[in-house]
C-alpha cells in the first residue's frame, strides 16, 4: 500500500520503456494506462500481468509546467487481476526520482487538485 494519501485519479496512456523480470517467461506490457498517481508511485491497468518485483522504466505524460513527460524507474510492489474488467492492476513504486522530477511531480499533483 502506498504511503502517500494524496493521489490523483489519472487515466492516461503510459509507455513501458523497458522491463526486467526475475521470471523471463513473463511478457512485459508495452502500453498501459494509469489509474492514479501520487508522489510515491502509481497504479496501472494492463492487458498483461506485471509480476510483483518486476523493475521497469516508465514514461508517463503529465503535462505540468516545464515537464511534459515523467520518466521514472519503478518496481511492481503488488499485482492482481480485476475481475470486472478482465484487466490487470499493478502498484508501482518510484525508484530514485531526481529532485527536479520530484518537484515537478509535486507541482503536477497540487495543480491537478486545485483545478
N, CA, C and O atoms as a Tinker XYZ file with bonds, in Angstrom:
   460  protein
     1  N      0.840000   -1.175000    0.000000    73     2
     2  CA     0.000000    0.000000    0.000000    64     1     3
     3  C      0.886000    1.238000    0.000000    63     2     4     5
     4  O      1.871000    1.310000    0.735000    81     3
     5  N      0.526000    2.210000   -0.830000    73     3     6
     6  CA     1.321000    3.432000   -0.907000    64     5     7
     7  C      1.166000    4.269000    0.346000    63     6     8     9
     8  O      0.085000    4.347000    0.930000    81     7
     9  N      2.258000    4.893000    0.751000    73     7    10
    10  CA     2.262000    5.721000    1.947000    64     9    11
    11  C      1.564000    7.054000    1.715000    63    10    12    13
    12  O      0.944000    7.606000    2.624000    81    11
    13  N      1.670000    7.569000    0.487000    73    11    14
    14  CA     1.112000    8.882000    0.182000    64    13    15
    15  C     -0.398000    8.821000    0.076000    63    14    16    17
    16  O     -0.950000    8.019000   -0.678000    81    15
    17  N     -1.057000    9.674000    0.836000    73    15    18
    18  CA    -2.521000    9.722000    0.814000    64    17    19
    19  C     -3.037000   10.577000   -0.338000    63    18    20    21
    20  O     -4.168000   10.400000   -0.790000    81    19
    21  N     -2.204000   11.508000   -0.813000    73    19    22
    22  CA    -2.593000   12.402000   -1.903000    64    21    23
    23  C     -2.402000   11.677000   -3.233000    63    22    24    25
    24  O     -1.280000   11.532000   -3.719000    81    23
    25  N     -3.508000   11.228000   -3.809000    73    23    26
    26  CA    -3.479000   10.537000   -5.092000    64    25    27
    27  C     -4.383000   11.251000   -6.066000    63    26    28    29
    28  O     -5.438000   11.766000   -5.695000    81    27
    29  N     -3.969000   11.278000   -7.297000    73    27    30
    30  CA    -4.749000   11.902000   -8.352000    64    29    31
    31  C     -5.216000   10.803000   -9.292000    63    30    32    33
    32  O     -4.413000   10.035000   -9.821000    81    31
    33  N     -6.536000   10.741000   -9.491000    73    31    34
    34  CA    -7.077000    9.812000  -10.479000    64    33    35
    35  C     -6.675000   10.341000  -11.849000    63    34    36    37
    36  O     -6.958000   11.491000  -12.182000    81    35
    37  N     -6.029000    9.522000  -12.627000    73    35    38
    38  CA    -5.491000    9.989000  -13.895000    64    37    39
    39  C     -5.507000    8.843000  -14.891000    63    38    40    41
    40  O     -4.741000    7.888000  -14.760000    81    39
    41  N     -6.367000    8.934000  -15.869000    73    39    42
    42  CA    -6.464000    7.877000  -16.863000    64    41    43
    43  C     -5.796000    8.335000  -18.150000    63    42    44    45
    44  O     -6.423000    8.964000  -19.002000    81    43
    45  N     -4.513000    8.011000  -18.278000    73    43    46
    46  CA    -3.716000    8.384000  -19.448000    64    45    47
    47  C     -2.906000    7.189000  -19.889000    63    46    48    49
    48  O     -2.573000    6.310000  -19.094000    81    47
    49  N     -2.594000    7.174000  -21.176000    73    47    50
    50  CA    -1.733000    6.119000  -21.682000    64    49    51
    51  C     -0.301000    6.378000  -21.214000    63    50    52    53
    52  O      0.155000    7.521000  -21.176000    81    51
    53  N      0.385000    5.321000  -20.867000    73    51    54
    54  CA     1.792000    5.415000  -20.472000    64    53    55
    55  C      2.549000    4.332000  -21.228000    63    54    56    57
    56  O      1.965000    3.322000  -21.619000    81    55
    57  N      3.824000    4.533000  -21.431000    73    55    58
    58  CA     4.651000    3.556000  -22.135000    64    57    59
    59  C      5.640000    2.926000  -21.183000    63    58    60    61
    60  O      6.237000    3.599000  -20.344000    81    59
    61  N      5.805000    1.627000  -21.326000    73    59    62
    62  CA     6.853000    0.936000  -20.602000    64    61    63
    63  C      8.067000    0.935000  -21.524000    63    62    64    65
    64  O      8.052000    0.293000  -22.574000    81    63
    65  N      9.110000    1.649000  -21.135000    73    63    66
    66  CA    10.295000    1.781000  -21.967000    64    65    67
    67  C     11.078000    0.467000  -21.983000    63    66    68    69
    68  O     11.515000    0.006000  -23.038000    81    67
    69  N     11.246000   -0.121000  -20.814000    73    67    70
    70  CA    11.930000   -1.417000  -20.719000    64    69    71
    71  C     11.461000   -2.082000  -19.448000    63    70    72    73
    72  O     10.909000   -1.428000  -18.562000    81    71
    73  N     11.678000   -3.376000  -19.355000    73    71    74
    74  CA    11.304000   -4.084000  -18.143000    64    73    75
    75  C     12.273000   -5.206000  -17.849000    63    74    76    77
    76  O     12.848000   -5.804000  -18.759000    81    75
    77  N     12.448000   -5.486000  -16.577000    73    75    78
    78  CA    13.303000   -6.584000  -16.147000    64    77    79
    79  C     12.489000   -7.422000  -15.172000    63    78    80    81
    80  O     12.022000   -6.918000  -14.151000    81    79
    81  N     12.320000   -8.697000  -15.486000    73    79    82
    82  CA    11.582000   -9.612000  -14.608000    64    81    83
    83  C     12.518000  -10.696000  -14.109000    63    82    84    85
    84  O     13.462000  -11.085000  -14.797000    81    83
    85  N     12.253000  -11.168000  -12.930000    73    83    86
    86  CA    13.011000  -12.323000  -12.432000    64    85    87
    87  C     12.657000  -13.555000  -13.263000    63    86    88    89
    88  O     13.522000  -14.376000  -13.569000    81    87
    89  N     11.383000  -13.676000  -13.624000    73    87    90
    90  CA    10.923000  -14.793000  -14.436000    64    89    91
    91  C     10.884000  -14.320000  -15.889000    63    90    92    93
    92  O      9.960000  -13.608000  -16.282000    81    91
    93  N     11.864000  -14.704000  -16.677000    73    91    94
    94  CA    11.977000  -14.201000  -18.043000    64    93    95
    95  C     10.902000  -14.750000  -18.973000    63    94    96    97
    96  O     10.799000  -14.302000  -20.115000    81    95
    97  N     10.096000  -15.713000  -18.514000    73    95    98
    98  CA     8.993000  -16.223000  -19.329000    64    97    99
    99  C      7.821000  -15.256000  -19.353000    63    98   100   101
   100  O      6.928000  -15.383000  -20.190000    81    99
   101  N      7.817000  -14.305000  -18.454000    73    99   102
   102  CA     6.729000  -13.323000  -18.399000    64   101   103
   103  C      6.939000  -12.240000  -19.437000    63   102   104   105
   104  O      8.046000  -11.724000  -19.590000    81   103
   105  N      5.880000  -11.896000  -20.150000    73   103   106
   106  CA     5.944000  -10.810000  -21.134000    64   105   107
   107  C      5.633000   -9.496000  -20.430000    63   106   108   109
   108  O      4.656000   -9.395000  -19.688000    81   107
   109  N      6.463000   -8.500000  -20.666000    73   107   110
   110  CA     6.226000   -7.189000  -20.070000    64   109   111
   111  C      5.248000   -6.415000  -20.943000    63   110   112   113
   112  O      5.346000   -6.460000  -22.170000    81   111
   113  N      4.310000   -5.709000  -20.332000    73   111   114
   114  CA     3.412000   -4.883000  -21.144000    64   113   115
   115  C      4.174000   -3.706000  -21.744000    63   114   116   117
   116  O      5.112000   -3.189000  -21.137000    81   115
   117  N      3.763000   -3.289000  -22.940000    73   115   118
   118  CA     4.394000   -2.128000  -23.568000    64   117   119
   119  C      3.556000   -0.874000  -23.370000    63   118   120   121
   120  O      4.092000    0.199000  -23.093000    81   119
   121  N      2.253000   -1.008000  -23.512000    73   119   122
   122  CA     1.346000    0.118000  -23.309000    64   121   123
   123  C      0.458000   -0.196000  -22.108000    63   122   124   125
   124  O     -0.114000   -1.281000  -22.006000    81   123
   125  N      0.357000    0.755000  -21.220000    73   123   126
   126  CA    -0.502000    0.616000  -20.045000    64   125   127
   127  C     -1.267000    1.920000  -19.874000    63   126   128   129
   128  O     -0.984000    2.912000  -20.545000    81   127
   129  N     -2.225000    1.908000  -18.979000    73   127   130
   130  CA    -2.956000    3.124000  -18.637000    64   129   131
   131  C     -2.795000    3.378000  -17.155000    63   130   132   133
   132  O     -2.841000    2.452000  -16.345000    81   131
   133  N     -2.607000    4.629000  -16.808000    73   131   134
   134  CA    -2.513000    4.978000  -15.400000    64   133   135
   135  C     -3.918000    5.014000  -14.819000    63   134   136   137
   136  O     -4.869000    5.422000  -15.486000    81   135
   137  N     -4.035000    4.591000  -13.589000    73   135   138
   138  CA    -5.313000    4.700000  -12.870000    64   137   139
   139  C     -5.226000    5.865000  -11.894000    63   138   140   141
   140  O     -6.135000    6.691000  -11.812000    81   139
   141  N     -4.120000    5.920000  -11.154000    73   139   142
   142  CA    -3.878000    7.049000  -10.263000    64   141   143
   143  C     -2.383000    7.188000  -10.038000    63   142   144   145
   144  O     -1.600000    6.280000  -10.317000    81   143
   145  N     -2.010000    8.364000   -9.519000    73   143   146
   146  CA    -0.592000    8.667000   -9.311000    64   145   147
   147  C     -0.450000    9.469000   -8.031000    63   146   148   149
   148  O     -1.326000   10.259000   -7.680000    81   147
   149  N      0.663000    9.257000   -7.337000    73   147   150
   150  CA     0.991000   10.020000   -6.125000    64   149   151
   151  C      2.491000   10.278000   -6.147000    63   150   152   153
   152  O      3.180000    9.892000   -7.091000    81   151
   153  N      2.998000   10.935000   -5.097000    73   151   154
   154  CA     4.442000   11.190000   -5.020000    64   153   155
   155  C      5.237000    9.897000   -4.950000    63   154   156   157
   156  O      6.383000    9.853000   -5.396000    81   155
   157  N      4.653000    8.855000   -4.404000    73   155   158
   158  CA     5.382000    7.615000   -4.202000    64   157   159
   159  C      5.287000    6.605000   -5.322000    63   158   160   161
   160  O      6.119000    5.703000   -5.416000    81   159
   161  N      4.273000    6.744000   -6.185000    73   159   162
   162  CA     4.124000    5.755000   -7.244000    64   161   163
   163  C      2.815000    5.915000   -7.985000    63   162   164   165
   164  O      2.165000    6.958000   -7.911000    81   163
   165  N      2.435000    4.868000   -8.700000    73   163   166
   166  CA     1.202000    4.921000   -9.469000    64   165   167
   167  C      0.599000    3.538000   -9.586000    63   166   168   169
   168  O      1.262000    2.524000   -9.367000    81   167
   169  N     -0.669000    3.522000   -9.935000    73   167   170
   170  CA    -1.378000    2.283000  -10.224000    64   169   171
   171  C     -1.610000    2.261000  -11.722000    63   170   172   173
   172  O     -2.040000    3.256000  -12.307000    81   171
   173  N     -1.324000    1.118000  -12.344000    73   171   174
   174  CA    -1.519000    0.994000  -13.786000    64   173   175
   175  C     -2.520000   -0.116000  -14.093000    63   174   176   177
   176  O     -2.751000   -1.013000  -13.282000    81   175
   177  N     -3.106000   -0.030000  -15.280000    73   175   178
   178  CA    -4.029000   -1.030000  -15.806000    64   177   179
   179  C     -3.406000   -1.564000  -17.090000    63   178   180   181
   180  O     -2.916000   -0.794000  -17.916000    81   179
   181  N     -3.427000   -2.886000  -17.254000    73   179   182
   182  CA    -2.771000   -3.504000  -18.407000    64   181   183
   183  C     -3.512000   -4.761000  -18.837000    63   182   184   185
   184  O     -4.248000   -5.356000  -18.050000    81   183
   185  N     -3.316000   -5.161000  -20.081000    73   183   186
   186  CA    -3.834000   -6.442000  -20.567000    64   185   187
   187  C     -2.936000   -7.593000  -20.131000    63   186   188   189
   188  O     -3.350000   -8.752000  -20.152000    81   187
   189  N     -1.712000   -7.274000  -19.737000    73   187   190
   190  CA    -0.705000   -8.266000  -19.373000    64   189   191
   191  C     -0.394000   -8.162000  -17.883000    63   190   192   193
   192  O     -0.246000   -7.063000  -17.349000    81   191
   193  N     -0.296000   -9.302000  -17.222000    73   191   194
   194  CA     0.041000   -9.300000  -15.805000    64   193   195
   195  C      1.486000   -8.837000  -15.617000    63   194   196   197
   196  O      2.390000   -9.296000  -16.316000    81   195
   197  N      1.689000   -7.944000  -14.688000    73   195   198
   198  CA     3.025000   -7.464000  -14.346000    64   197   199
   199  C      3.414000   -8.123000  -13.032000    63   198   200   201
   200  O      2.807000   -7.826000  -12.004000    81   199
   201  N      4.402000   -9.004000  -13.030000    73   199   202
   202  CA     4.729000   -9.736000  -11.808000    64   201   203
   203  C      5.310000   -8.834000  -10.721000    63   202   204   205
   204  O      6.056000   -7.895000  -10.998000    81   203
   205  N      4.948000   -9.143000   -9.482000    73   203   206
   206  CA     5.498000   -8.433000   -8.329000    64   205   207
   207  C      7.012000   -8.562000   -8.364000    63   206   208   209
   208  O      7.543000   -9.646000   -8.604000    81   207
   209  N      7.711000   -7.451000   -8.123000    73   207   210
   210  CA     9.164000   -7.449000   -8.124000    64   209   211
   211  C      9.770000   -7.049000   -9.456000    63   210   212   213
   212  O     10.979000   -6.836000   -9.545000    81   211
   213  N      8.942000   -6.942000  -10.500000    73   211   214
   214  CA     9.456000   -6.512000  -11.807000    64   213   215
   215  C      9.936000   -5.073000  -11.695000    63   214   216   217
   216  O      9.285000   -4.239000  -11.065000    81   215
   217  N     11.062000   -4.790000  -12.300000    73   215   218
   218  CA    11.604000   -3.433000  -12.330000    64   217   219
   219  C     11.489000   -2.944000  -13.762000    63   218   220   221
   220  O     11.821000   -3.667000  -14.702000    81   219
   221  N     11.020000   -1.723000  -13.925000    73   219   222
   222  CA    10.811000   -1.214000  -15.274000    64   221   223
   223  C     11.035000    0.280000  -15.349000    63   222   224   225
   224  O     11.066000    0.980000  -14.337000    81   223
   225  N     11.188000    0.742000  -16.555000    73   223   226
   226  CA    11.263000    2.170000  -16.827000    64   225   227
   227  C      9.959000    2.578000  -17.472000    63   226   228   229
   228  O      9.523000    1.954000  -18.439000    81   227
   229  N      9.338000    3.603000  -16.958000    73   227   230
   230  CA     8.042000    4.039000  -17.478000    64   229   231
   231  C      8.119000    5.484000  -17.944000    63   230   232   233
   232  O      8.923000    6.272000  -17.445000    81   231
   233  N      7.282000    5.811000  -18.895000    73   231   234
   234  CA     7.169000    7.172000  -19.413000    64   233   235
   235  C      5.703000    7.563000  -19.306000    63   234   236   237
   236  O      4.845000    6.964000  -19.954000    81   235
   237  N      5.418000    8.576000  -18.480000    73   235   238
   238  CA     4.037000    8.976000  -18.205000    64   237   239
   239  C      3.858000   10.434000  -18.603000    63   238   240   241
   240  O      4.576000   11.301000  -18.106000    81   239
   241  N      2.918000   10.713000  -19.486000    73   239   242
   242  CA     2.651000   12.092000  -19.898000    64   241   243
   243  C      1.813000   12.758000  -18.821000    63   242   244   245
   244  O      0.698000   12.322000  -18.536000    81   243
   245  N      2.355000   13.823000  -18.218000    73   243   246
   246  CA     1.583000   14.526000  -17.190000    64   245   247
   247  C      1.358000   15.993000  -17.518000    63   246   248   249
   248  O      0.524000   16.636000  -16.882000    81   247
   249  N      2.076000   16.541000  -18.492000    73   247   250
   250  CA     1.844000   17.913000  -18.958000    64   249   251
   251  C      1.724000   18.919000  -17.822000    63   250   252   253
   252  O      0.667000   19.522000  -17.636000    81   251
   253  N      2.772000   19.100000  -17.081000    73   251   254
   254  CA     2.768000   20.044000  -15.972000    64   253   255
   255  C      3.964000   20.980000  -16.092000    63   254   256   257
   256  O      5.112000   20.534000  -16.078000    81   255
   257  N      3.698000   22.255000  -16.208000    73   255   258
   258  CA     4.778000   23.233000  -16.244000    64   257   259
   259  C      5.793000   22.906000  -17.310000    63   258   260   261
   260  O      5.456000   22.759000  -18.485000    81   259
   261  N      7.044000   22.792000  -16.890000    73   259   262
   262  CA     8.121000   22.517000  -17.839000    64   261   263
   263  C      8.229000   21.028000  -18.170000    63   262   264   265
   264  O      8.916000   20.653000  -19.120000    81   263
   265  N      7.567000   20.194000  -17.405000    73   263   266
   266  CA     7.690000   18.757000  -17.614000    64   265   267
   267  C      6.468000   18.217000  -18.351000    63   266   268   269
   268  O      5.358000   18.247000  -17.820000    81   267
   269  N      6.664000   17.733000  -19.547000    73   267   270
   270  CA     5.585000   17.128000  -20.319000    64   269   271
   271  C      5.466000   15.637000  -20.010000    63   270   272   273
   272  O      4.367000   15.083000  -19.986000    81   271
   273  N      6.605000   15.001000  -19.776000    73   271   274
   274  CA     6.635000   13.554000  -19.546000    64   273   275
   275  C      7.510000   13.240000  -18.348000    63   274   276   277
   276  O      8.616000   13.765000  -18.217000    81   275
   277  N      7.010000   12.386000  -17.481000    73   275   278
   278  CA     7.788000   11.898000  -16.347000    64   277   279
   279  C      8.385000   10.558000  -16.756000    63   278   280   281
   280  O      7.656000    9.625000  -17.095000    81   279
   281  N      9.703000   10.463000  -16.724000    73   279   282
   282  CA    10.383000    9.205000  -16.983000    64   281   283
   283  C     10.905000    8.719000  -15.648000    63   282   284   285
   284  O     11.641000    9.426000  -14.960000    81   283
   285  N     10.520000    7.503000  -15.287000    73   283   286
   286  CA    10.872000    7.030000  -13.954000    64   285   287
   287  C     11.145000    5.536000  -13.947000    63   286   288   289
   288  O     10.564000    4.777000  -14.723000    81   287
   289  N     12.041000    5.129000  -13.055000    73   287   290
   290  CA    12.222000    3.720000  -12.765000    64   289   291
   291  C     11.193000    3.344000  -11.712000    63   290   292   293
   292  O     10.940000    4.111000  -10.783000    81   291
   293  N     10.603000    2.176000  -11.854000    73   291   294
   294  CA     9.559000    1.733000  -10.935000    64   293   295
   295  C      9.745000    0.256000  -10.606000    63   294   296   297
   296  O     10.357000   -0.499000  -11.362000    81   295
   297  N      9.198000   -0.133000   -9.451000    73   295   298
   298  CA     9.148000   -1.549000   -9.091000    64   297   299
   299  C      7.705000   -1.913000   -8.789000    63   298   300   301
   300  O      7.008000   -1.187000   -8.081000    81   299
   301  N      7.263000   -3.034000   -9.325000    73   299   302
   302  CA     5.911000   -3.528000   -9.057000    64   301   303
   303  C      5.881000   -4.090000   -7.640000    63   302   304   305
   304  O      6.578000   -5.058000   -7.335000    81   303
   305  N      5.074000   -3.482000   -6.779000    73   303   306
   306  CA     5.004000   -3.933000   -5.391000    64   305   307
   307  C      3.763000   -4.789000   -5.143000    63   306   308   309
   308  O      3.695000   -5.503000   -4.143000    81   307
   309  N      2.795000   -4.724000   -6.031000    73   307   310
   310  CA     1.644000   -5.630000   -5.981000    64   309   311
   311  C      1.034000   -5.728000   -7.379000    63   310   312   313
   312  O      1.224000   -4.853000   -8.224000    81   311
   313  N      0.301000   -6.812000   -7.594000    73   311   314
   314  CA    -0.340000   -7.041000   -8.880000    64   313   315
   315  C     -1.526000   -7.967000   -8.666000    63   314   316   317
   316  O     -1.448000   -8.919000   -7.890000    81   315
   317  N     -2.640000   -7.680000   -9.368000    73   315   318
   318  CA    -3.810000   -8.561000   -9.256000    64   317   319
   319  C     -4.705000   -8.396000  -10.477000    63   318   320   321
   320  O     -4.630000   -7.390000  -11.183000    81   319
   321  N     -5.535000   -9.373000  -10.714000    73   319   322
   322  CA    -6.485000   -9.315000  -11.825000    64   321   323
   323  C     -7.757000   -8.626000  -11.350000    63   322   324   325
   324  O     -8.273000   -8.920000  -10.271000    81   323
   325  N     -8.253000   -7.708000  -12.166000    73   323   326
   326  CA    -9.529000   -7.038000  -11.883000    64   325   327
   327  C    -10.614000   -7.850000  -12.578000    63   326   328   329
   328  O    -10.735000   -7.819000  -13.802000    81   327
   329  N    -11.388000   -8.566000  -11.802000    73   327   330
   330  CA   -12.396000   -9.478000  -12.357000    64   329   331
   331  C    -13.464000   -8.746000  -13.176000    63   330   332   333
   332  O    -13.987000   -9.301000  -14.143000    81   331
   333  N    -13.788000   -7.515000  -12.801000    73   331   334
   334  CA   -14.822000   -6.759000  -13.522000    64   333   335
   335  C    -14.395000   -6.406000  -14.943000    63   334   336   337
   336  O    -15.181000   -6.540000  -15.881000    81   335
   337  N    -13.164000   -5.960000  -15.101000    73   335   338
   338  CA   -12.700000   -5.506000  -16.415000    64   337   339
   339  C    -11.894000   -6.560000  -17.167000    63   338   340   341
   340  O    -11.609000   -6.393000  -18.353000    81   339
   341  N    -11.522000   -7.647000  -16.485000    73   339   342
   342  CA   -10.676000   -8.691000  -17.056000    64   341   343
   343  C     -9.294000   -8.157000  -17.435000    63   342   344   345
   344  O     -8.632000   -8.702000  -18.318000    81   343
   345  N     -8.864000   -7.086000  -16.761000    73   343   346
   346  CA    -7.535000   -6.496000  -16.949000    64   345   347
   347  C     -6.723000   -6.747000  -15.682000    63   346   348   349
   348  O     -7.225000   -7.292000  -14.700000    81   347
   349  N     -5.470000   -6.341000  -15.729000    73   347   350
   350  CA    -4.590000   -6.485000  -14.576000    64   349   351
   351  C     -4.263000   -5.113000  -14.003000    63   350   352   353
   352  O     -4.029000   -4.160000  -14.746000    81   351
   353  N     -4.249000   -5.023000  -12.690000    73   351   354
   354  CA    -3.846000   -3.812000  -11.974000    64   353   355
   355  C     -2.505000   -4.084000  -11.317000    63   354   356   357
   356  O     -2.244000   -5.194000  -10.851000    81   355
   357  N     -1.656000   -3.065000  -11.282000    73   355   358
   358  CA    -0.364000   -3.211000  -10.601000    64   357   359
   359  C     -0.012000   -1.905000   -9.915000    63   358   360   361
   360  O     -0.225000   -0.824000  -10.464000    81   359
   361  N      0.526000   -2.015000   -8.715000    73   359   362
   362  CA     1.019000   -0.860000   -7.972000    64   361   363
   363  C      2.509000   -0.734000   -8.192000    63   362   364   365
   364  O      3.270000   -1.652000   -7.889000    81   363
   365  N      2.928000    0.412000   -8.724000    73   363   366
   366  CA     4.339000    0.657000   -9.000000    64   365   367
   367  C      4.881000    1.709000   -8.048000    63   366   368   369
   368  O      4.266000    2.757000   -7.853000    81   367
   369  N      6.019000    1.430000   -7.465000    73   367   370
   370  CA     6.697000    2.379000   -6.567000    64   369   371
   371  C      7.834000    3.026000   -7.334000    63   370   372   373
   372  O      8.639000    2.338000   -7.962000    81   371
   373  N      7.901000    4.372000   -7.284000    73   371   374
   374  CA     9.006000    5.058000   -7.941000    64   373   375
   375  C     10.305000    4.723000   -7.240000    63   374   376   377
   376  O     10.355000    4.611000   -6.016000    81   375
   377  N     11.366000    4.564000   -8.035000    73   375   378
   378  CA    12.699000    4.280000   -7.505000    64   377   379
   379  C     13.626000    5.420000   -7.919000    63   378   380   381
   380  O     13.806000    5.671000   -9.111000    81   379
   381  N     14.205000    6.099000   -6.960000    73   379   382
   382  CA    15.246000    7.087000   -7.217000    64   381   383
   383  C     14.887000    8.227000   -8.147000    63   382   384   385
   384  O     15.641000    8.528000   -9.072000    81   383
   385  N     13.742000    8.873000   -7.920000    73   383   386
   386  CA    13.426000   10.066000   -8.710000    64   385   387
   387  C     14.438000   11.162000   -8.402000    63   386   388   389
   388  O     14.838000   11.338000   -7.251000    81   387
   389  N     14.846000   11.888000   -9.416000    73   387   390
   390  CA    15.734000   13.034000   -9.215000    64   389   391
   391  C     14.948000   14.128000   -8.490000    63   390   392   393
   392  O     13.726000   14.193000   -8.620000    81   391
   393  N     15.635000   14.994000   -7.723000    73   391   394
   394  CA    14.934000   16.070000   -7.014000    64   393   395
   395  C     14.087000   16.939000   -7.950000    63   394   396   397
   396  O     12.988000   17.351000   -7.577000    81   395
   397  N     14.578000   17.218000   -9.146000    73   395   398
   398  CA    13.802000   18.037000  -10.080000    64   397   399
   399  C     12.532000   17.307000  -10.527000    63   398   400   401
   400  O     11.487000   17.930000  -10.711000    81   399
   401  N     12.625000   15.994000  -10.699000    73   399   402
   402  CA    11.448000   15.208000  -11.077000    64   401   403
   403  C     10.440000   15.164000   -9.932000    63   402   404   405
   404  O      9.233000   15.241000  -10.160000    81   403
   405  N     10.934000   15.041000   -8.704000    73   403   406
   406  CA    10.049000   15.052000   -7.536000    64   405   407
   407  C      9.304000   16.373000   -7.441000    63   406   408   409
   408  O      8.099000   16.392000   -7.191000    81   407
   409  N     10.024000   17.494000   -7.641000    73   407   410
   410  CA     9.386000   18.816000   -7.578000    64   409   411
   411  C      8.325000   18.957000   -8.666000    63   410   412   413
   412  O      7.228000   19.450000   -8.403000    81   411
   413  N      8.646000   18.527000   -9.886000    73   411   414
   414  CA     7.680000   18.627000  -10.982000    64   413   415
   415  C      6.452000   17.751000  -10.736000    63   414   416   417
   416  O      5.331000   18.139000  -11.064000    81   415
   417  N      6.665000   16.588000  -10.167000    73   415   418
   418  CA     5.540000   15.711000   -9.850000    64   417   419
   419  C      4.678000   16.331000   -8.762000    63   418   420   421
   420  O      3.451000   16.297000   -8.857000    81   419
   421  N      5.297000   16.898000   -7.730000    73   419   422
   422  CA     4.538000   17.589000   -6.679000    64   421   423
   423  C      3.734000   18.749000   -7.257000    63   422   424   425
   424  O      2.572000   18.947000   -6.901000    81   423
   425  N      4.357000   19.510000   -8.149000    73   423   426
   426  CA     3.678000   20.640000   -8.795000    64   425   427
   427  C      2.466000   20.142000   -9.576000    63   426   428   429
   428  O      1.389000   20.736000   -9.504000    81   427
   429  N      2.640000   19.067000  -10.312000    73   427   430
   430  CA     1.540000   18.500000  -11.061000    64   429   431
   431  C      0.393000   18.082000  -10.137000    63   430   432   433
   432  O     -0.768000   18.395000  -10.404000    81   431
   433  N      0.718000   17.380000   -9.056000    73   431   434
   434  CA    -0.322000   16.906000   -8.133000    64   433   435
   435  C     -1.078000   18.072000   -7.511000    63   434   436   437
   436  O     -2.306000   18.042000   -7.420000    81   435
   437  N     -0.347000   19.101000   -7.080000    73   435   438
   438  CA    -1.002000   20.274000   -6.480000    64   437   439
   439  C     -1.879000   20.993000   -7.491000    63   438   440   441
   440  O     -3.019000   21.343000   -7.186000    81   439
   441  N     -1.359000   21.219000   -8.693000    73   439   442
   442  CA    -2.143000   21.906000   -9.741000    64   441   443
   443  C     -3.368000   21.115000  -10.145000    63   442   444   445
   444  O     -4.423000   21.693000  -10.405000    81   443
   445  N     -3.243000   19.813000  -10.199000    73   443   446
   446  CA    -4.350000   18.956000  -10.612000    64   445   447
   447  C     -5.482000   19.046000   -9.601000    63   446   448   449
   448  O     -6.656000   19.105000   -9.965000    81   447
   449  N     -5.110000   19.055000   -8.323000    73   447   450
   450  CA    -6.128000   19.094000   -7.266000    64   449   451
   451  C     -6.782000   20.463000   -7.186000    63   450   452   453
   452  O     -7.977000   20.559000   -6.905000    81   451
   453  N     -6.020000   21.525000   -7.429000    73   451   454
   454  CA    -6.579000   22.878000   -7.357000    64   453   455
   455  C     -7.504000   23.190000   -8.524000    63   454   456   457
   456  O     -8.392000   24.033000   -8.393000    81   455
   457  N     -7.318000   22.537000   -9.654000    73   455   458
   458  CA    -8.158000   22.812000  -10.846000    64   457   459
   459  C     -9.365000   21.946000  -10.915000    63   458   460
   460  O    -10.156000   22.062000  -11.852000    81   459
